[in-house]
Amino acid sequence: MTPRPEAKFQKELRRSLEVAEEIPVGDIYVIPVKLDDCEVPESLKKYHWCQSRDSNGYNHLDYHWRTCFLTIRKEKMAESRW
């Protein structure tokens, strides 16, 4: 019997949220994207999320990805100096 796609999603979401709890405050690990007009699950309400249908949704997501990438890059450069 093949698991339903919803069950796989729920498992992946639970695992992501478990890992997110271990990430230092201020670091980006989870960026929920709301694809449809729906209720945000309780487990994701504490995170900052973006609306994909909003005219600024993509820009908002792009900004956070770039911020995350630049932070990681700076940390790697600082480590390599020592």
Phi and psi in degrees as GROMACS dihedral restraints (atoms count N, CA, C in turn):
[ dihedral_restraints ]
;  ai    aj    ak    al  type     phi  dphi    fc
    3     4     5     6     1   -85.3    20    10
    4     5     6     7     1   132.7    20    10
    6     7     8     9     1   -64.9    20    10
    7     8     9    10     1   147.3    20    10
    9    10    11    12     1   -68.6    20    10
   10    11    12    13     1   148.4    20    10
   12    13    14    15     1   -56.5    20    10
   13    14    15    16     1   -34.2    20    10
   15    16    17    18     1   -63.7    20    10
   16    17    18    19     1   -37.8    20    10
   18    19    20    21     1   -66.3    20    10
   19    20    21    22     1   -40.8    20    10
   21    22    23    24     1   -63.8    20    10
   22    23    24    25     1   -43.3    20    10
   24    25    26    27     1   -60.1    20    10
   25    26    27    28     1   -46.5    20    10
   27    28    29    30     1   -60.3    20    10
   28    29    30    31     1   -40.3    20    10
   30    31    32    33     1   -64.3    20    10
   31    32    33    34     1   -44.9    20    10
   33    34    35    36     1   -65.3    20    10
   34    35    36    37     1   -39.9    20    10
   36    37    38    39     1   -63.1    20    10
   37    38    39    40     1   -47.3    20    10
   39    40    41    42     1   -58.3    20    10
   40    41    42    43     1   -44.1    20    10
   42    43    44    45     1   -64.7    20    10
   43    44    45    46     1   -42.8    20    10
   45    46    47    48     1   -60.9    20    10
   46    47    48    49     1   -41.9    20    10
   48    49    50    51     1   -69.5    20    10
   49    50    51    52     1   -33.0    20    10
   51    52    53    54     1   -63.7    20    10
   52    53    54    55     1   -46.4    20    10
   54    55    56    57     1   -65.8    20    10
   55    56    57    58     1   -40.0    20    10
   57    58    59    60     1   -58.4    20    10
   58    59    60    61     1   -32.1    20    10
   60    61    62    63     1   -65.0    20    10
   61    62    63    64     1   -22.8    20    10
   63    64    65    66     1   -89.0    20    10
   64    65    66    67     1   -11.7    20    10
   66    67    68    69     1   -79.2    20    10
   67    68    69    70     1   136.3    20    10
   69    70    71    72     1   -58.0    20    10
   70    71    72    73     1   146.9    20    10
   72    73    74    75     1   -58.8    20    10
   73    74    75    76     1   134.7    20    10
   75    76    77    78     1    98.3    20    10
   76    77    78    79     1   -22.1    20    10
   78    79    80    81     1   -81.5    20    10
   79    80    81    82     1   148.0    20    10
   81    82    83    84     1   -97.2    20    10
   82    83    84    85     1   126.4    20    10
   84    85    86    87     1  -130.0    20    10
   85    86    87    88     1   -40.5    20    10
   87    88    89    90     1  -121.4    20    10
   88    89    90    91     1   126.1    20    10
   90    91    92    93     1  -126.9    20    10
   91    92    93    94     1    94.9    20    10
   93    94    95    96     1   -66.0    20    10
   94    95    96    97     1   137.8    20    10
   96    97    98    99     1  -118.8    20    10
   97    98    99   100     1   121.5    20    10
   99   100   101   102     1   -86.0    20    10
  100   101   102   103     1   110.2    20    10
  102   103   104   105     1   -83.6    20    10
  103   104   105   106     1   -31.4    20    10
  105   106   107   108     1  -127.0    20    10
  106   107   108   109     1   169.6    20    10
  108   109   110   111     1   -78.1    20    10
  109   110   111   112     1    96.1    20    10
  111   112   113   114     1  -144.9    20    10
  112   113   114   115     1   170.8    20    10
  114   115   116   117     1   -76.9    20    10
  115   116   117   118     1   134.9    20    10
  117   118   119   120     1   -75.3    20    10
  118   119   120   121     1   128.7    20    10
  120   121   122   123     1   -58.2    20    10
  121   122   123   124     1   145.1    20    10
  123   124   125   126     1   -53.1    20    10
  124   125   126   127     1   -38.7    20    10
  126   127   128   129     1   -66.5    20    10
  127   128   129   130     1   -17.2    20    10
  129   130   131   132     1  -106.7    20    10
  130   131   132   133     1    -5.4    20    10
  132   133   134   135     1   -63.7    20    10
  133   134   135   136     1   -25.7    20    10
  135   136   137   138     1   -78.7    20    10
  136   137   138   139     1   -11.3    20    10
  138   139   140   141     1   -93.6    20    10
  139   140   141   142     1   151.9    20    10
  141   142   143   144     1   -78.0    20    10
  142   143   144   145     1   126.0    20    10
  144   145   146   147     1  -126.6    20    10
  145   146   147   148     1   163.4    20    10
  147   148   149   150     1  -123.0    20    10
  148   149   150   151     1   156.0    20    10
  150   151   152   153     1   -99.9    20    10
  151   152   153   154     1   117.6    20    10
  153   154   155   156     1   -68.9    20    10
  154   155   156   157     1   -27.6    20    10
  156   157   158   159     1   -83.7    20    10
  157   158   159   160     1   -10.8    20    10
  159   160   161   162     1   -70.8    20    10
  160   161   162   163     1   143.4    20    10
  162   163   164   165     1   -61.7    20    10
  163   164   165   166     1   -23.4    20    10
  165   166   167   168     1  -100.0    20    10
  166   167   168   169     1    -0.9    20    10
  168   169   170   171     1   -56.4    20    10
  169   170   171   172     1   -48.6    20    10
  171   172   173   174     1   -65.4    20    10
  172   173   174   175     1   -43.6    20    10
  174   175   176   177     1   -61.0    20    10
  175   176   177   178     1   -38.8    20    10
  177   178   179   180     1   -62.8    20    10
  178   179   180   181     1   -47.8    20    10
  180   181   182   183     1   -64.5    20    10
  181   182   183   184     1   -44.5    20    10
  183   184   185   186     1   -59.6    20    10
  184   185   186   187     1   -42.1    20    10
  186   187   188   189     1   -59.0    20    10
  187   188   189   190     1   -46.0    20    10
  189   190   191   192     1   -67.8    20    10
  190   191   192   193     1   -39.0    20    10
  192   193   194   195     1   -63.8    20    10
  193   194   195   196     1   -43.6    20    10
  195   196   197   198     1   -63.8    20    10
  196   197   198   199     1   -41.3    20    10
  198   199   200   201     1   -60.9    20    10
  199   200   201   202     1   -45.5    20    10
  201   202   203   204     1   -61.7    20    10
  202   203   204   205     1   -46.8    20    10
  204   205   206   207     1   -61.0    20    10
  205   206   207   208     1   -46.0    20    10
  207   208   209   210     1   -65.8    20    10
  208   209   210   211     1   -36.1    20    10
  210   211   212   213     1   -63.6    20    10
  211   212   213   214     1   -46.4    20    10
  213   214   215   216     1   -62.7    20    10
  214   215   216   217     1   -42.9    20    10
  216   217   218   219     1   -62.0    20    10
  217   218   219   220     1   -44.0    20    10
  219   220   221   222     1   -62.5    20    10
  220   221   222   223     1   -40.7    20    10
  222   223   224   225     1   -64.4    20    10
  223   224   225   226     1   -42.7    20    10
  225   226   227   228     1   -64.5    20    10
  226   227   228   229     1   -40.6    20    10
  228   229   230   231     1   -65.5    20    10
  229   230   231   232     1   -40.0    20    10
  231   232   233   234     1   -65.2    20    10
  232   233   234   235     1   -39.1    20    10
  234   235   236   237     1   -65.2    20    10
  235   236   237   238     1   -38.3    20    10
  237   238   239   240     1   -72.9    20    10
  238   239   240   241     1   -17.8    20    10
  240   241   242   243     1   -74.4    20    10
  241   242   243   244     1   -23.4    20    10
